[in-house]
Amino acid sequence: MLNTNATTLRKNLFGILEQTIKYNEPVNVSTKDGNAVILSEDDYNSMMETLYLASIPGMREKIIDGLNTPIEECVPEDKVVW
């Protein structure tokens, strides 16, 4: 995570935003009133999706079960009904 202050952020805003987007590196911005974090949109969307899935009762266990299922027991892609 990149750490900076508000003054440096203002001076280098475009470059810092570009770096955050390109490399998905969060930026911690320190101010006298507290800190803020800048995330890429992809990271933000991923975090929101994770929080949403974690809020569904039983979803965590289903994901873990799926991860632990041997590939031989999985349905072939061409057999999946969407």
Legacy VTK file of the C-alpha trace (Angstrom):
# vtk DataFile Version 3.0
C-alpha trace
ASCII
DATASET POLYDATA
POINTS 82 float
0.000 0.000 0.000
1.295 3.414 -0.943
1.229 5.958 1.899
1.033 9.673 1.171
-0.367 12.880 2.570
-2.949 15.195 1.043
-0.365 17.719 -0.172
1.648 15.099 -2.041
-1.554 13.571 -3.391
-2.611 16.926 -4.849
0.780 17.392 -6.504
0.841 13.896 -8.000
-2.854 13.065 -8.311
-2.881 11.808 -11.891
0.199 9.609 -11.443
-1.036 8.162 -8.173
-4.465 7.390 -9.638
-2.852 5.791 -12.689
-0.692 3.599 -10.443
-3.691 2.617 -8.326
-5.689 1.619 -11.403
-2.876 -0.102 -13.298
-1.363 -2.064 -10.406
-4.374 -2.306 -8.074
-2.274 -0.763 -5.315
-4.359 0.997 -2.662
-3.266 4.443 -1.487
-3.487 5.520 2.146
-3.870 9.310 2.317
-3.050 10.880 5.686
-4.656 14.147 6.758
-4.768 16.009 10.034
-8.364 14.833 10.505
-7.725 11.160 9.744
-6.897 8.863 6.862
-8.640 7.848 3.658
-7.935 4.978 1.275
-8.111 5.199 -2.516
-8.880 1.928 -4.335
-9.182 1.035 -7.980
-12.745 0.474 -9.161
-11.937 -3.200 -9.786
-10.733 -3.659 -6.208
-13.767 -1.819 -4.845
-16.184 -3.939 -6.912
-14.425 -7.144 -5.834
-14.653 -6.124 -2.197
-18.353 -5.295 -2.507
-19.044 -8.641 -4.208
-17.163 -10.492 -1.476
-19.131 -8.676 1.229
-22.395 -9.420 -0.574
-21.597 -13.125 -0.945
-20.471 -13.333 2.681
-23.810 -11.862 3.758
-25.814 -14.727 2.211
-26.468 -17.400 4.853
-24.661 -20.643 3.988
-22.809 -19.183 0.994
-19.393 -19.389 2.642
-19.836 -23.105 3.297
-21.038 -23.715 -0.280
-17.968 -21.962 -1.674
-15.670 -23.974 0.593
-17.433 -27.208 -0.424
-17.010 -26.265 -4.078
-13.317 -25.554 -3.612
-12.862 -28.925 -1.909
-14.748 -30.887 -4.590
-12.393 -32.976 -6.764
-12.471 -31.910 -10.416
-13.576 -35.435 -11.401
-16.837 -34.893 -9.485
-17.624 -31.594 -11.192
-20.138 -31.220 -14.030
-18.396 -30.652 -17.394
-18.763 -27.109 -18.702
-20.725 -28.203 -21.780
-23.264 -29.968 -19.524
-24.039 -26.953 -17.335
-27.564 -25.611 -17.826
-27.573 -21.822 -17.503
LINES 1 83
82 0 1 2 3 4 5 6 7 8 9 10 11 12 13 14 15 16 17 18 19 20 21 22 23 24 25 26 27 28 29 30 31 32 33 34 35 36 37 38 39 40 41 42 43 44 45 46 47 48 49 50 51 52 53 54 55 56 57 58 59 60 61 62 63 64 65 66 67 68 69 70 71 72 73 74 75 76 77 78 79 80 81
